[in-house]
Amino acid sequence: MNSVKNLVLEQWDYNVILVDWELGASMPYLQATANSQLVGRQVALLAAALQDIGASVADLHLVAHSLGCHVVGYAGARTPGLARITGLDPAQPYFEGTQPEVHLDATDAELVDVIHTDGRNIIFIGIGFTQACGDVDFFPNNGKNQPGCGDFEENMAGLIYDLETLDIKDIKRLFGCSHDRAHELFEATLREQNCPFVSFSCRDHAEYESGECQRLDTATIGRMGMDSVRFNLSGSYYLETTNDEGAFCMHYLEVLIQLGDDQEEIHGNIVFVIESSGATSDLLPGWSSGTAVTPGAEVRTTLHSPVDPSDLASLHLTWHAQGSGGPRVLRPARLRVRRVDAELRVTTDELCSDAAEVGDKETVAFRPCAPAGH
């Protein structure tokens, strides 16, 4: 948490207090869970002492990781009016499925926001909460199996080897990677100021995967991290991140294609490439299994890429018709893109191309339209 403290002090005139309970949080785990209640009471006493010298709990923000989330939950339950708690992947074993007063929950502060990163079932060595437990819950990468942390099968194979060699540090690395990612992402939201960690309000991850809730609409997007409090969020939010520790944030570009009235009914997929600020994205499929194209309809998709589209130079579109025989041509009459800035302001721009149609496996570049009269 030292790096988080430093970033906070660089950006705000805050007082930061770090609570070191490392010895109490060490193994055996069952003892550490019991210790968390005592430490929570001690933090509540600290909050009361701060009030005695003129501080206001309405300005107090508690941030904690893993077992520490329940510590600050206990502290918040004993501190009426506490402004905010941020929980970073609250510990699951012995807490999830219990009564709300046993674990961090939305009643522990005026605002409780939670970042979930290791919500696998405990049977599969998941350490964090699987379910929402705050006023606002963020689920980067579905709240489990974070990019760059390997998958369960690989980790189990590594565990067998490490148990044989008694490599305790590597065991911790294998099974702590996704769990630790929560505080790494929170730190990144402080460090990566030009990327807002845009998150989408969705019923569940299935709706997010379908793309239905992935719309750049100020009414339904949020921002994960320290600044989330500024946007009056509630419910569950989903997003993706990269595996790059220097740049975890993913950018989004919503693409809306209005098809011509002369478009034949056809099924296919579009692969996009973003060019912006001298950088080029990977190939970005518009849909996981293609989409239906009908006359006069509008099709939309939201692209995810580490490439920042704020200075968009071009969007390359490659059409892949599906099925055999029949019409194979895509006829886009209009193409628009939506972007969002660090303040979650959404802008819509029209892109133009000289091509009236796009043949199967043909690539066409769309660029910002020239101003009228040029």
N, C-alpha and C positions, 0 to 999 in steps of 0.2 A: 504493500500500500504506500510505500515511500514515494514511488514515482507518481502515483495519483495525487498525493499530497503536494508534491512539487508543481505539478501541472495546475492544480487548483490555485495555489498561491501565485503562480505566474499570471493568472487571468482574473482573479478576484481579490478584493481586500477582505479575506476571511480569516478567522482563527480556526486552525485545524488541530485536533487532538487525536493521536493514535493510541489505540488500546492494545497492549501487548499481553495476550493471555496464551502464548505459545505452549507453556508448560501444562496449563490446564486443558489445552485442546489436543494434547498428544495421546498416544495409545496408553491404555486400552480405550477403544472408542466408546464403549458403554459408560465408562467413567467420565469421558469428555462430554457426553450428552448431559449427564447430571450436572457437571460443572457449569454448563452453559446457562443454567437458571441462576446460579449464584453470580456469575459475571454479569448477567443481565440486570440483576438487582443493583450491583455495584455501579453500572453505567447509569442507571436511573438515579442513584444517589449523587453521582457526578452532575447530572442534569439539574437536580435540585440545588446543588451547591452553586452552580453557575447562575441559577435564577436568584439566589440570595445576594449575589454581587452585581445584579442588574441585567443579566442576560435574559432573553425571552425564548421560551421553547418554540414560539411561532417562527423563530429564525434558525432552529436547530435541525440539521440534516444528518442522519446516521447512515453510513454506508458499510456493508459487511459482505463477506464471502463465506459460503458453505455453512458450517456450524455457527459462524458468527452472525448469520442472518437470523437465527433463532435467538441469539443473545440480544440483538437489537430489538427483536420482536418482544422479548420479555421486558426490555427497558422501556419500549414504547407503551406497552400495556400499563406500566406504572407511571407514565408521564403524560397526563392529560394535555391535549393541545399540541403535542409534538408535531412539527410541520411535516417532516418527510422521512421515510426510510427507503433506501435502495438496497434490495437484496440481490446478490450476485450468485446465482445457482444455489439456492437453499439446500442444505443437506437433506437427503431423502430418508436414509435408514433410521428407524425409530421415531420419525416425525410425520411423514406423509401418511394420511389415513387416520390420524389421531384427531382429537377435538381441536378446534381453532385456537384455544388458549395455550395449546402445547407447542404450536409452531408459529412462524411468521404468517400473519394474515392481514387482510385489508383494514382491520379495526385497530391496528397497532400504531397508526399515525394518520394525520389528515390525508396524506398521500403515500401510498406504498406502491412503488414500481419495482418490478422484478425482471431480471434477465436470466432466461433458462438456457443452459448449454449442454447438459449431460442428463437429460431426462429419460434415459433408458430404464426399463424395469430392473430392479435390483438383481434379479436372476441373471441378467446379462451384464452385471457389473456396472450398472448405472449408479451414479452417486447423487445426482440432483433431483429435485422435484419434477414429476412428470406432468402435473396439473397446475393450472393457474392458481395463484394464491394471493395476488395483490389487487389493487385497483386497476393497475395497468401491467400486463404481462407481455414481455417480448420473447419471441421464439426464433432467434437466428438459426437458420439451417434446420428448422423444425425442432429446435431446442435439444438436439442430440447429435452425436457423431459429427463433430466439427471438422471442417476441411483441414487436411494435413494431419489429422490425428489417427489415421488408419481406420480399418473396420473391425468388427467384433472378432471375426475368424482369424484375421492376422494377429490381433492383440492376444487372443487365446494361445496361438502357437508361440508367440513371444513369451507369454507368461510361463508356459511349461518349461521353456529353456531357462528363463531367469530364475525359476524356482530351483532348477537343478544346479544353477551356478550361484544361487543366493545373491543375485544382483538386485538388491532392494531399490536402488536408485532408478534402475530401468523399469522395474515393476511400477513404481510411482509415476514414471513418465508415461508408460503405456496407458494406465488407467486414470491418470490425473489430467491428461491433455485436454479433453473436452470440458472437464469440470473447471480447470484453471482458465479456460478460454473466456469465461464470464468476466473476470476482472481484467483480462487483457483487452476485451472489447470495450468495457467501460473506460479504461484508460485511453483506448483509441478514439473514443468519442470526444475526449478532451484534446487529443493531439491532432487528429485529422479534421481541422476546422473547416476546410473547404468542401467536405463531404458530410452530409447530414444524417447518414445512417437511416435513410427513408424506410419506413415500416408500413405495412398495409393492414388495415383492420379487416380481419377475416373470422368467420365462424370457427374454422379449424384449418389444419394444414392441407386437407384434401381440397378445400375451396381455393386456398392459395395456389396449390399445384395446378388446378384447372385454369388459373388465370382470371377467373371471373371477378375476384376482388382486387386484382392488381391493376387498379386504375389510379392515375395521378390526378386525384381530386382532393382539394384542400380539406374537404369534409370527412375524408376517410383515410388520410395518410397521417403518420406520426413520425416522431424523431426519437430514436433510442438514445439514452444516455443522460448526462447531466442536464441538458436543456429540454428534456421531455416535459418538464413541469410547465413550460411556457405555452403548451399547445392544448391544454384541457383535454387530455386523452382518457379513455376508459376502455376496458375490455382487453382482448388478445390481439397482438400485432405480430406479423410474420415478415421476415426479411431474409436475404442471403448475404453472406460475407465471403471474402476470399480467404486463402490460406497464407497470405503474405503478411507477416507480422509487422512490416513497415507500412502497410496500406491495406487494412482489413476491409475498408468500406467499399461497397458495391454501388455503382451508379445505375439508374434506371432511365429508360427512354420508351415512352409509349408511342406506338405507331398506329395510325388510323388510315386505312386505305378505302376510299370510296370507289366502287367499281362502276364501270360504264353501263349504260342501259343495254348495250350490245354485247355484254359479257355472257357467254354460254355457261350453263350450269356445269360445274366441274369440281373435282376434289383434288387438293394438293397441299404443298407446303412451301413456305418461303424461307430462305436462309438470308440473313442480313449480315453486313459488315459495316461497322461504324468507323468513320475517319474524323478525328477531332483533335485539335491542338497538336498536330504532328504525330499522333498515336493512332494505331489501327487495332481494332478488336479482333478476337477470334471469330470463327463462323458462329453465328447466333441463330439457331432455328426458331422460327416464329411460334410453332406449336409442336408439342411432343409427338403427335400422330397426324398432323395435317388438319386442314379445315375445309369446310364447304364454301364454294364460291358461287354466287347467284347474281343475276342481273340487277344492277342498281343498289346492291347491298353494301354495307360498310363492314369490313373486317378489322379487328384490332388485336394487338398483342403488345406485351410489355417486355422489352429486352433488358437483360441484366449483363453488365460488363464493368470491369475495372476502369475502362476508358471513360473519362469525364466528357459528356456530350455538350457541355455548356458552350463550347466554341465549335459547333458541328460544321464540318466542311462538306461532308457528303455521307449519304447512306446508300450502300450498294445492296441491291435486291436481286436475288437469284431465285427464279420460279422453278419448282419441281412438280410437274403434273403427275397425278397418281392414276393408276388404272391403265388399261390398254384400249386403243382405238378412241374415236370420238374427239371432241375439241380438246386442244392442248394449250391454248393461249390465255394469258392473263391480260385483262384490259383495265388498268388503273386510270380512273378519270381524275383522281385527286389524292394526294398523299400529305398528311399532316403529322407532326411530331409534337409530343408534350414533354417538357422537362421541368425539373423542380430545383430550386436553389436552396442554400443553407437555411433560409428563413421559411422554407416550405411554400414559397410562392411558385405557382405553376404558370408557365408560359406555353402558348401554342403557336407553332410556326408552320407555314406551308413550304413544302419542297417541290421542286419542279424537275422535269426531264423532257427531253425532246422525243422520247419514245412513246408512241401511242399504245403499244402492246409489248408484252414480254413473252417470248416463246419458251417452250420447255427447256430447262437447264441454261437459259440465257440470263446474263447479268446486265442490269441497267443501273446507272448511278443517278440518284436524286440529290439535288443540291438546293440550298436556300434560294428561293425565287428572287430574281432581280426586281428592284423597286419599279413601280409603274412608270412608264416613259423611258425606260432604259433598254 
